[in-house]
């Protein structure tokens, strides 16, 4: 089963992707995050197979910066 983390600043996007992906038998959304900081924390906690990240999330840490930090970890 693929473990997935979804990061997007729009709640409707997070909810929509979660519903679609959780409907798949071989996929499970293990966490969602509204910003880059929380996305980084969720990835470190859950160690997902896939991270679906919005790269332009205001305010605070963008998805691009968070992705870079995750890649370095």
PDB file of N, CA, C and O in Angstrom, chain B, residues numbered from 101:
ATOM      1  N   UNK B 101       0.846  -1.183   0.000  1.00  0.00           N
ATOM      2  CA  UNK B 101       0.000   0.000   0.000  1.00  0.00           C
ATOM      3  C   UNK B 101       0.888   1.242   0.000  1.00  0.00           C
ATOM      4  O   UNK B 101       1.829   1.336   0.788  1.00  0.00           O
ATOM      5  N   UNK B 102       0.590   2.186  -0.877  1.00  0.00           N
ATOM      6  CA  UNK B 102       1.326   3.444  -0.926  1.00  0.00           C
ATOM      7  C   UNK B 102       0.819   4.386   0.156  1.00  0.00           C
ATOM      8  O   UNK B 102      -0.380   4.643   0.257  1.00  0.00           O
ATOM      9  N   UNK B 103       1.735   4.893   0.958  1.00  0.00           N
ATOM     10  CA  UNK B 103       1.400   5.901   1.969  1.00  0.00           C
ATOM     11  C   UNK B 103       1.641   7.272   1.338  1.00  0.00           C
ATOM     12  O   UNK B 103       2.689   7.509   0.736  1.00  0.00           O
ATOM     13  N   UNK B 104       0.664   8.175   1.480  1.00  0.00           N
ATOM     14  CA  UNK B 104       0.710   9.476   0.822  1.00  0.00           C
ATOM     15  C   UNK B 104       0.498  10.591   1.835  1.00  0.00           C
ATOM     16  O   UNK B 104      -0.343  10.484   2.728  1.00  0.00           O
ATOM     17  N   UNK B 105       1.278  11.674   1.685  1.00  0.00           N
ATOM     18  CA  UNK B 105       1.056  12.917   2.419  1.00  0.00           C
ATOM     19  C   UNK B 105       0.677  13.975   1.389  1.00  0.00           C
ATOM     20  O   UNK B 105       1.310  14.083   0.339  1.00  0.00           O
ATOM     21  N   UNK B 106      -0.357  14.755   1.693  1.00  0.00           N
ATOM     22  CA  UNK B 106      -0.821  15.827   0.816  1.00  0.00           C
ATOM     23  C   UNK B 106      -0.596  17.157   1.517  1.00  0.00           C
ATOM     24  O   UNK B 106      -1.005  17.341   2.663  1.00  0.00           O
ATOM     25  N   UNK B 107       0.060  18.090   0.818  1.00  0.00           N
ATOM     26  CA  UNK B 107       0.305  19.423   1.369  1.00  0.00           C
ATOM     27  C   UNK B 107      -0.216  20.480   0.399  1.00  0.00           C
ATOM     28  O   UNK B 107       0.241  20.578  -0.740  1.00  0.00           O
ATOM     29  N   UNK B 108      -1.173  21.261   0.867  1.00  0.00           N
ATOM     30  CA  UNK B 108      -1.745  22.340   0.061  1.00  0.00           C
ATOM     31  C   UNK B 108      -2.394  23.334   1.009  1.00  0.00           C
ATOM     32  O   UNK B 108      -2.963  22.947   2.029  1.00  0.00           O
ATOM     33  N   UNK B 109      -2.308  24.616   0.673  1.00  0.00           N
ATOM     34  CA  UNK B 109      -2.879  25.635   1.546  1.00  0.00           C
ATOM     35  C   UNK B 109      -4.393  25.767   1.393  1.00  0.00           C
ATOM     36  O   UNK B 109      -5.023  26.485   2.170  1.00  0.00           O
ATOM     37  N   UNK B 110      -4.979  25.103   0.428  1.00  0.00           N
ATOM     38  CA  UNK B 110      -6.426  25.140   0.235  1.00  0.00           C
ATOM     39  C   UNK B 110      -7.047  23.849   0.777  1.00  0.00           C
ATOM     40  O   UNK B 110      -6.756  22.756   0.292  1.00  0.00           O
ATOM     41  N   UNK B 111      -7.893  23.990   1.775  1.00  0.00           N
ATOM     42  CA  UNK B 111      -8.509  22.825   2.421  1.00  0.00           C
ATOM     43  C   UNK B 111      -9.316  21.989   1.437  1.00  0.00           C
ATOM     44  O   UNK B 111      -9.318  20.761   1.527  1.00  0.00           O
ATOM     45  N   UNK B 112      -9.997  22.634   0.502  1.00  0.00           N
ATOM     46  CA  UNK B 112     -10.819  21.896  -0.459  1.00  0.00           C
ATOM     47  C   UNK B 112      -9.947  21.013  -1.354  1.00  0.00           C
ATOM     48  O   UNK B 112     -10.371  19.926  -1.746  1.00  0.00           O
ATOM     49  N   UNK B 113      -8.752  21.459  -1.674  1.00  0.00           N
ATOM     50  CA  UNK B 113      -7.827  20.656  -2.483  1.00  0.00           C
ATOM     51  C   UNK B 113      -7.344  19.452  -1.676  1.00  0.00           C
ATOM     52  O   UNK B 113      -7.333  18.327  -2.174  1.00  0.00           O
ATOM     53  N   UNK B 114      -6.946  19.698  -0.428  1.00  0.00           N
ATOM     54  CA  UNK B 114      -6.505  18.589   0.433  1.00  0.00           C
ATOM     55  C   UNK B 114      -7.610  17.544   0.588  1.00  0.00           C
ATOM     56  O   UNK B 114      -7.362  16.343   0.482  1.00  0.00           O
ATOM     57  N   UNK B 115      -8.816  18.011   0.838  1.00  0.00           N
ATOM     58  CA  UNK B 115      -9.946  17.104   1.024  1.00  0.00           C
ATOM     59  C   UNK B 115     -10.262  16.336  -0.254  1.00  0.00           C
ATOM     60  O   UNK B 115     -10.491  15.127  -0.218  1.00  0.00           O
ATOM     61  N   UNK B 116     -10.273  17.034  -1.373  1.00  0.00           N
ATOM     62  CA  UNK B 116     -10.577  16.394  -2.656  1.00  0.00           C
ATOM     63  C   UNK B 116      -9.574  15.321  -3.025  1.00  0.00           C
ATOM     64  O   UNK B 116      -9.953  14.204  -3.376  1.00  0.00           O
ATOM     65  N   UNK B 117      -8.289  15.657  -2.946  1.00  0.00           N
ATOM     66  CA  UNK B 117      -7.255  14.665  -3.247  1.00  0.00           C
ATOM     67  C   UNK B 117      -7.331  13.491  -2.271  1.00  0.00           C
ATOM     68  O   UNK B 117      -7.173  12.338  -2.672  1.00  0.00           O
ATOM     69  N   UNK B 118      -7.571  13.781  -1.003  1.00  0.00           N
ATOM     70  CA  UNK B 118      -7.669  12.708  -0.005  1.00  0.00           C
ATOM     71  C   UNK B 118      -8.797  11.741  -0.348  1.00  0.00           C
ATOM     72  O   UNK B 118      -8.618  10.525  -0.282  1.00  0.00           O
ATOM     73  N   UNK B 119      -9.940  12.272  -0.708  1.00  0.00           N
ATOM     74  CA  UNK B 119     -11.080  11.423  -1.049  1.00  0.00           C
ATOM     75  C   UNK B 119     -10.775  10.556  -2.266  1.00  0.00           C
ATOM     76  O   UNK B 119     -11.052   9.357  -2.265  1.00  0.00           O
ATOM     77  N   UNK B 120     -10.212  11.160  -3.291  1.00  0.00           N
ATOM     78  CA  UNK B 120      -9.906  10.423  -4.523  1.00  0.00           C
ATOM     79  C   UNK B 120      -8.860   9.344  -4.269  1.00  0.00           C
ATOM     80  O   UNK B 120      -9.024   8.200  -4.693  1.00  0.00           O
ATOM     81  N   UNK B 121      -7.793   9.709  -3.581  1.00  0.00           N
ATOM     82  CA  UNK B 121      -6.701   8.757  -3.369  1.00  0.00           C
ATOM     83  C   UNK B 121      -7.077   7.655  -2.383  1.00  0.00           C
ATOM     84  O   UNK B 121      -6.691   6.502  -2.578  1.00  0.00           O
ATOM     85  N   UNK B 122      -7.814   7.983  -1.339  1.00  0.00           N
ATOM     86  CA  UNK B 122      -8.241   6.961  -0.375  1.00  0.00           C
ATOM     87  C   UNK B 122      -9.231   5.970  -0.985  1.00  0.00           C
ATOM     88  O   UNK B 122      -9.404   4.866  -0.468  1.00  0.00           O
ATOM     89  N   UNK B 123      -9.874   6.356  -2.073  1.00  0.00           N
ATOM     90  CA  UNK B 123     -10.802   5.466  -2.769  1.00  0.00           C
ATOM     91  C   UNK B 123     -10.052   4.327  -3.461  1.00  0.00           C
ATOM     92  O   UNK B 123     -10.618   3.260  -3.697  1.00  0.00           O
ATOM     93  N   UNK B 124      -8.778   4.557  -3.782  1.00  0.00           N
ATOM     94  CA  UNK B 124      -7.950   3.534  -4.425  1.00  0.00           C
ATOM     95  C   UNK B 124      -7.568   2.473  -3.399  1.00  0.00           C
ATOM     96  O   UNK B 124      -7.177   2.803  -2.279  1.00  0.00           O
ATOM     97  N   UNK B 125      -7.677   1.225  -3.770  1.00  0.00           N
ATOM     98  CA  UNK B 125      -7.416   0.136  -2.831  1.00  0.00           C
ATOM     99  C   UNK B 125      -5.960   0.057  -2.392  1.00  0.00           C
ATOM    100  O   UNK B 125      -5.670  -0.425  -1.297  1.00  0.00           O
ATOM    101  N   UNK B 126      -5.050   0.520  -3.227  1.00  0.00           N
ATOM    102  CA  UNK B 126      -3.619   0.387  -2.929  1.00  0.00           C
ATOM    103  C   UNK B 126      -2.983   1.685  -2.439  1.00  0.00           C
ATOM    104  O   UNK B 126      -1.757   1.797  -2.410  1.00  0.00           O
ATOM    105  N   UNK B 127      -3.802   2.671  -2.052  1.00  0.00           N
ATOM    106  CA  UNK B 127      -3.296   3.960  -1.596  1.00  0.00           C
ATOM    107  C   UNK B 127      -3.969   4.370  -0.293  1.00  0.00           C
ATOM    108  O   UNK B 127      -5.145   4.085  -0.065  1.00  0.00           O
ATOM    109  N   UNK B 128      -3.192   5.049   0.562  1.00  0.00           N
ATOM    110  CA  UNK B 128      -3.731   5.563   1.822  1.00  0.00           C
ATOM    111  C   UNK B 128      -3.104   6.924   2.109  1.00  0.00           C
ATOM    112  O   UNK B 128      -1.881   7.047   2.178  1.00  0.00           O
ATOM    113  N   UNK B 129      -3.940   7.938   2.276  1.00  0.00           N
ATOM    114  CA  UNK B 129      -3.456   9.249   2.689  1.00  0.00           C
ATOM    115  C   UNK B 129      -3.262   9.177   4.199  1.00  0.00           C
ATOM    116  O   UNK B 129      -4.224   9.058   4.958  1.00  0.00           O
ATOM    117  N   UNK B 130      -1.996   9.252   4.623  1.00  0.00           N
ATOM    118  CA  UNK B 130      -1.684   9.110   6.048  1.00  0.00           C
ATOM    119  C   UNK B 130      -1.682  10.445   6.777  1.00  0.00           C
ATOM    120  O   UNK B 130      -1.788  10.484   8.003  1.00  0.00           O
ATOM    121  N   UNK B 131      -1.559  11.560   6.018  1.00  0.00           N
ATOM    122  CA  UNK B 131      -1.554  12.885   6.648  1.00  0.00           C
ATOM    123  C   UNK B 131      -1.768  13.958   5.594  1.00  0.00           C
ATOM    124  O   UNK B 131      -1.497  13.761   4.410  1.00  0.00           O
ATOM    125  N   UNK B 132      -2.267  15.108   6.061  1.00  0.00           N
ATOM    126  CA  UNK B 132      -2.364  16.295   5.217  1.00  0.00           C
ATOM    127  C   UNK B 132      -1.741  17.461   5.969  1.00  0.00           C
ATOM    128  O   UNK B 132      -1.624  17.441   7.195  1.00  0.00           O
ATOM    129  N   UNK B 133      -1.343  18.481   5.207  1.00  0.00           N
ATOM    130  CA  UNK B 133      -0.706  19.648   5.817  1.00  0.00           C
ATOM    131  C   UNK B 133      -1.105  20.913   5.062  1.00  0.00           C
ATOM    132  O   UNK B 133      -1.209  20.897   3.836  1.00  0.00           O
ATOM    133  N   UNK B 134      -1.332  22.021   5.798  1.00  0.00           N
ATOM    134  CA  UNK B 134      -1.733  23.275   5.165  1.00  0.00           C
ATOM    135  C   UNK B 134      -0.566  24.179   4.766  1.00  0.00           C
ATOM    136  O   UNK B 134      -0.779  25.212   4.132  1.00  0.00           O
ATOM    137  N   UNK B 135       0.662  23.803   5.128  1.00  0.00           N
ATOM    138  CA  UNK B 135       1.818  24.643   4.803  1.00  0.00           C
ATOM    139  C   UNK B 135       3.086  23.794   4.749  1.00  0.00           C
ATOM    140  O   UNK B 135       3.076  22.613   5.095  1.00  0.00           O
ATOM    141  N   UNK B 136       4.173  24.420   4.308  1.00  0.00           N
ATOM    142  CA  UNK B 136       5.435  23.710   4.157  1.00  0.00           C
ATOM    143  C   UNK B 136       6.030  23.213   5.454  1.00  0.00           C
ATOM    144  O   UNK B 136       6.622  22.134   5.493  1.00  0.00           O
ATOM    145  N   UNK B 137       5.882  23.981   6.515  1.00  0.00           N
ATOM    146  CA  UNK B 137       6.441  23.584   7.813  1.00  0.00           C
ATOM    147  C   UNK B 137       5.780  22.299   8.297  1.00  0.00           C
ATOM    148  O   UNK B 137       6.461  21.352   8.692  1.00  0.00           O
ATOM    149  N   UNK B 138       4.459  22.273   8.264  1.00  0.00           N
ATOM    150  CA  UNK B 138       3.743  21.077   8.718  1.00  0.00           C
ATOM    151  C   UNK B 138       3.972  19.907   7.763  1.00  0.00           C
ATOM    152  O   UNK B 138       4.028  18.756   8.194  1.00  0.00           O
ATOM    153  N   UNK B 139       4.103  20.198   6.472  1.00  0.00           N
ATOM    154  CA  UNK B 139       4.388  19.130   5.502  1.00  0.00           C
ATOM    155  C   UNK B 139       5.704  18.446   5.844  1.00  0.00           C
ATOM    156  O   UNK B 139       5.795  17.218   5.825  1.00  0.00           O
ATOM    157  N   UNK B 140       6.720  19.239   6.154  1.00  0.00           N
ATOM    158  CA  UNK B 140       8.017  18.677   6.539  1.00  0.00           C
ATOM    159  C   UNK B 140       7.862  17.780   7.773  1.00  0.00           C
ATOM    160  O   UNK B 140       8.398  16.673   7.813  1.00  0.00           O
ATOM    161  N   UNK B 141       7.133  18.262   8.765  1.00  0.00           N
ATOM    162  CA  UNK B 141       6.923  17.490   9.997  1.00  0.00           C
ATOM    163  C   UNK B 141       6.192  16.176   9.716  1.00  0.00           C
ATOM    164  O   UNK B 141       6.553  15.131  10.258  1.00  0.00           O
ATOM    165  N   UNK B 142       5.168  16.234   8.871  1.00  0.00           N
ATOM    166  CA  UNK B 142       4.388  15.032   8.554  1.00  0.00           C
ATOM    167  C   UNK B 142       5.232  14.016   7.787  1.00  0.00           C
ATOM    168  O   UNK B 142       5.125  12.813   8.026  1.00  0.00           O
ATOM    169  N   UNK B 143       6.062  14.490   6.875  1.00  0.00           N
ATOM    170  CA  UNK B 143       6.928  13.584   6.115  1.00  0.00           C
ATOM    171  C   UNK B 143       7.933  12.914   7.042  1.00  0.00           C
ATOM    172  O   UNK B 143       8.182  11.715   6.919  1.00  0.00           O
ATOM    173  N   UNK B 144       8.512  13.670   7.968  1.00  0.00           N
ATOM    174  CA  UNK B 144       9.468  13.088   8.905  1.00  0.00           C
ATOM    175  C   UNK B 144       8.781  12.072   9.834  1.00  0.00           C
ATOM    176  O   UNK B 144       9.381  11.069  10.219  1.00  0.00           O
ATOM    177  N   UNK B 145       7.529  12.343  10.183  1.00  0.00           N
ATOM    178  CA  UNK B 145       6.794  11.450  11.084  1.00  0.00           C
ATOM    179  C   UNK B 145       6.311  10.172  10.388  1.00  0.00           C
ATOM    180  O   UNK B 145       6.489   9.073  10.914  1.00  0.00           O
ATOM    181  N   UNK B 146       5.702  10.316   9.206  1.00  0.00           N
ATOM    182  CA  UNK B 146       5.042   9.185   8.554  1.00  0.00           C
ATOM    183  C   UNK B 146       5.885   8.476   7.498  1.00  0.00           C
ATOM    184  O   UNK B 146       5.554   7.357   7.106  1.00  0.00           O
ATOM    185  N   UNK B 147       6.964   9.099   7.030  1.00  0.00           N
ATOM    186  CA  UNK B 147       7.829   8.492   6.006  1.00  0.00           C
ATOM    187  C   UNK B 147       7.003   7.956   4.830  1.00  0.00           C
ATOM    188  O   UNK B 147       7.038   6.759   4.544  1.00  0.00           O
ATOM    189  N   UNK B 148       6.261   8.838   4.146  1.00  0.00           N
ATOM    190  CA  UNK B 148       5.383   8.369   3.074  1.00  0.00           C
ATOM    191  C   UNK B 148       6.169   7.921   1.836  1.00  0.00           C
ATOM    192  O   UNK B 148       7.340   8.256   1.662  1.00  0.00           O
ATOM    193  N   UNK B 149       5.486   7.158   0.992  1.00  0.00           N
ATOM    194  CA  UNK B 149       6.043   6.768  -0.299  1.00  0.00           C
ATOM    195  C   UNK B 149       5.907   7.905  -1.301  1.00  0.00           C
ATOM    196  O   UNK B 149       6.732   8.051  -2.204  1.00  0.00           O
ATOM    197  N   UNK B 150       4.848   8.720  -1.135  1.00  0.00           N
ATOM    198  CA  UNK B 150       4.544   9.808  -2.060  1.00  0.00           C
ATOM    199  C   UNK B 150       4.194  11.061  -1.267  1.00  0.00           C
ATOM    200  O   UNK B 150       3.473  11.001  -0.270  1.00  0.00           O
ATOM    201  N   UNK B 151       4.714  12.194  -1.725  1.00  0.00           N
ATOM    202  CA  UNK B 151       4.339  13.506  -1.185  1.00  0.00           C
ATOM    203  C   UNK B 151       3.745  14.313  -2.322  1.00  0.00           C
ATOM    204  O   UNK B 151       4.415  14.580  -3.319  1.00  0.00           O
ATOM    205  N   UNK B 152       2.485  14.704  -2.171  1.00  0.00           N
ATOM    206  CA  UNK B 152       1.811  15.552  -3.150  1.00  0.00           C
ATOM    207  C   UNK B 152       1.836  16.962  -2.573  1.00  0.00           C
ATOM    208  O   UNK B 152       1.098  17.269  -1.637  1.00  0.00           O
ATOM    209  N   UNK B 153       2.699  17.830  -3.143  1.00  0.00           N
ATOM    210  CA  UNK B 153       2.996  19.134  -2.535  1.00  0.00           C
ATOM    211  C   UNK B 153       2.675  20.285  -3.484  1.00  0.00           C
ATOM    212  O   UNK B 153       3.111  20.291  -4.635  1.00  0.00           O
ATOM    213  N   UNK B 154       1.908  21.259  -2.993  1.00  0.00           N
ATOM    214  CA  UNK B 154       1.715  22.533  -3.685  1.00  0.00           C
ATOM    215  C   UNK B 154       2.997  23.329  -3.468  1.00  0.00           C
ATOM    216  O   UNK B 154       3.394  23.551  -2.324  1.00  0.00           O
ATOM    217  N   UNK B 155       3.645  23.758  -4.534  1.00  0.00           N
ATOM    218  CA  UNK B 155       4.933  24.438  -4.386  1.00  0.00           C
ATOM    219  C   UNK B 155       4.809  25.903  -3.997  1.00  0.00           C
ATOM    220  O   UNK B 155       5.784  26.489  -3.527  1.00  0.00           O
ATOM    221  N   UNK B 156       3.651  26.508  -4.175  1.00  0.00           N
ATOM    222  CA  UNK B 156       3.511  27.936  -3.860  1.00  0.00           C
ATOM    223  C   UNK B 156       2.465  28.154  -2.772  1.00  0.00           C
ATOM    224  O   UNK B 156       1.362  28.634  -3.032  1.00  0.00           O
ATOM    225  N   UNK B 157       2.839  27.791  -1.551  1.00  0.00           N
ATOM    226  CA  UNK B 157       1.926  27.940  -0.417  1.00  0.00           C
ATOM    227  C   UNK B 157       2.357  29.102   0.470  1.00  0.00           C
ATOM    228  O   UNK B 157       3.410  29.041   1.103  1.00  0.00           O
ATOM    229  N   UNK B 158       1.552  30.156   0.518  1.00  0.00           N
ATOM    230  CA  UNK B 158       1.818  31.203   1.489  1.00  0.00           C
ATOM    231  C   UNK B 158       1.029  30.913   2.754  1.00  0.00           C
ATOM    232  O   UNK B 158       0.176  30.028   2.685  1.00  0.00           O
ATOM    233  N   UNK B 159       1.206  31.528   3.856  1.00  0.00           N
ATOM    234  CA  UNK B 159       2.407  32.269   4.244  1.00  0.00           C
ATOM    235  C   UNK B 159       3.442  31.306   4.816  1.00  0.00           C
ATOM    236  O   UNK B 159       3.209  30.099   4.881  1.00  0.00           O
ATOM    237  N   UNK B 160       4.561  31.836   5.220  1.00  0.00           N
ATOM    238  CA  UNK B 160       5.595  30.998   5.827  1.00  0.00           C
ATOM    239  C   UNK B 160       6.407  30.264   4.791  1.00  0.00           C
ATOM    240  O   UNK B 160       6.713  30.792   3.722  1.00  0.00           O
ATOM    241  N   UNK B 161       6.750  29.044   5.124  1.00  0.00           N
ATOM    242  CA  UNK B 161       7.624  28.247   4.277  1.00  0.00           C
ATOM    243  C   UNK B 161       6.862  27.707   3.069  1.00  0.00           C
ATOM    244  O   UNK B 161       5.835  27.044   3.215  1.00  0.00           O
ATOM    245  N   UNK B 162       7.376  27.996   1.882  1.00  0.00           N
ATOM    246  CA  UNK B 162       6.722  27.530   0.667  1.00  0.00           C
ATOM    247  C   UNK B 162       6.941  26.038   0.474  1.00  0.00           C
ATOM    248  O   UNK B 162       7.798  25.430   1.115  1.00  0.00           O
ATOM    249  N   UNK B 163       6.160  25.471  -0.408  1.00  0.00           N
ATOM    250  CA  UNK B 163       6.325  24.064  -0.730  1.00  0.00           C
ATOM    251  C   UNK B 163       7.673  23.776  -1.356  1.00  0.00           C
ATOM    252  O   UNK B 163       8.236  22.699  -1.159  1.00  0.00           O
ATOM    253  N   UNK B 164       8.195  24.732  -2.109  1.00  0.00           N
ATOM    254  CA  UNK B 164       9.500  24.553  -2.745  1.00  0.00           C
ATOM    255  C   UNK B 164      10.609  24.453  -1.699  1.00  0.00           C
ATOM    256  O   UNK B 164      11.484  23.594  -1.804  1.00  0.00           O
ATOM    257  N   UNK B 165      10.577  25.319  -0.698  1.00  0.00           N
ATOM    258  CA  UNK B 165      11.577  25.282   0.381  1.00  0.00           C
ATOM    259  C   UNK B 165      11.428  23.990   1.183  1.00  0.00           C
ATOM    260  O   UNK B 165      12.423  23.341   1.505  1.00  0.00           O
ATOM    261  N   UNK B 166      10.199  23.620   1.503  1.00  0.00           N
ATOM    262  CA  UNK B 166       9.967  22.390   2.265  1.00  0.00           C
ATOM    263  C   UNK B 166      10.449  21.171   1.486  1.00  0.00           C
ATOM    264  O   UNK B 166      11.044  20.262   2.064  1.00  0.00           O
ATOM    265  N   UNK B 167      10.199  21.147   0.184  1.00  0.00           N
ATOM    266  CA  UNK B 167      10.658  20.035  -0.648  1.00  0.00           C
ATOM    267  C   UNK B 167      12.171  19.935  -0.628  1.00  0.00           C
ATOM    268  O   UNK B 167      12.728  18.840  -0.556  1.00  0.00           O
ATOM    269  N   UNK B 168      12.829  21.069  -0.691  1.00  0.00           N
ATOM    270  CA  UNK B 168      14.294  21.093  -0.633  1.00  0.00           C
ATOM    271  C   UNK B 168      14.793  20.538   0.704  1.00  0.00           C
ATOM    272  O   UNK B 168      15.737  19.749   0.733  1.00  0.00           O
ATOM    273  N   UNK B 169      14.164  20.945   1.804  1.00  0.00           N
ATOM    274  CA  UNK B 169      14.550  20.446   3.133  1.00  0.00           C
ATOM    275  C   UNK B 169      14.320  18.940   3.256  1.00  0.00           C
ATOM    276  O   UNK B 169      15.138  18.225   3.836  1.00  0.00           O
ATOM    277  N   UNK B 170      13.213  18.472   2.711  1.00  0.00           N
ATOM    278  CA  UNK B 170      12.904  17.044   2.766  1.00  0.00           C
ATOM    279  C   UNK B 170      13.936  16.263   1.965  1.00  0.00           C
ATOM    280  O   UNK B 170      14.401  15.208   2.397  1.00  0.00           O
ATOM    281  N   UNK B 171      14.287  16.782   0.808  1.00  0.00           N
ATOM    282  CA  UNK B 171      15.282  16.120  -0.050  1.00  0.00           C
ATOM    283  C   UNK B 171      16.638  16.032   0.646  1.00  0.00           C
ATOM    284  O   UNK B 171      17.354  15.045   0.484  1.00  0.00           O
ATOM    285  N   UNK B 172      16.994  17.057   1.418  1.00  0.00           N
ATOM    286  CA  UNK B 172      18.275  17.085   2.133  1.00  0.00           C
ATOM    287  C   UNK B 172      18.286  16.133   3.335  1.00  0.00           C
ATOM    288  O   UNK B 172      19.354  15.716   3.783  1.00  0.00           O
ATOM    289  N   UNK B 173      17.112  15.792   3.854  1.00  0.00           N
ATOM    290  CA  UNK B 173      17.023  14.947   5.062  1.00  0.00           C
ATOM    291  C   UNK B 173      17.313  13.492   4.777  1.00  0.00           C
ATOM    292  O   UNK B 173      17.278  12.665   5.689  1.00  0.00           O
TER     293      UNK B 173
END
